Amino acid sequence: MTESWEEGDLQYATAYLKWSAIDHLVRIDHAPGMPPAIAGGDPRTPVEQEEVWTFVRRRGGNWLLSAIQQV
């Protein structure tokens, strides 16, 4: 968690996330019995991403995701 604050009866919390994932797009309209065709990205190379996620809740309520920012 990188930051937290309150505004009236709302509570906010911000978390920094750095992650790696395989990100690719596969076509689903390929011929039966044939392997799926890659329409974008690379299924062998992970991509790294950094994001800041902000959550909000009314005091004592459930946390809800309110914003995602690319870093």
Secondary structure, 3 states (H helix, E strand, C coil): CCEEEEECCEEEEEEEEEEEEEEEEECCCCCCCCCCCEEEEEEEEEEEEEEEEEEEEECCCCCEEEEEEEC
